[in-house]
Amino acid sequence: MKVDLHTLWDIEIDESRLCEYCTDDSIHLEISYNSDFRNAVFLRKIADFICKHYWVHPKWRTRIVLIVDELNNNAIEYGTLKWGSNLFEFQLVKNTCWNIDIRISVTDAWNGLHAKNAGNMKELRDQHNSKDFSKHHSIRGRGLFLIISRLVDSLEFEDVDKKGLKVIVTKSLQVHSDS
């Protein structure tokens, strides 16, 4: 289901509207939104609501929100000019064996001042993965690779029709499990 962010909120996220997109065992939601940091709070609330709805352990709900925040921040800060359009995608599938597969992506517009393509991002990922972050104290410039890559099963990059960069993370969890 593809929706615009502004249709899900006025002052708060409309949780009853979000429930309409949920089935017993899955949700696949695509949300287009303006490249503006003020929208981050709504994306965090949507991710938290979906995780809570499908019984994701609170520890992992917090981590998923952190991942969403970092993906969004990178798209806004590097990939899309202010008020351009980004696409947030959240897919969760609860399997019969009580496993949950989560796939989250953010696609930027590739018109930001520091926009990169998938090849550039793969090179950066390889460079950052070879660094020892235990001696690195700067907060800037390491979030995507340090925070996300330590929490997810995969971190991938795709060029989207020469119109944007899609950053995709996946994670498999067990319902109610903190690991």
Helices and strands as residue ranges (DSSP letters): E 2-4, G 5-7, H 15-19, E 26-34, G 37-39, H 40-53, H 58-74, I 75-79, E 85-94, E 99-107, H 118-129, G 133-135, H 143-143, I 144-148, H 149-151, E 154-160, E 164-174
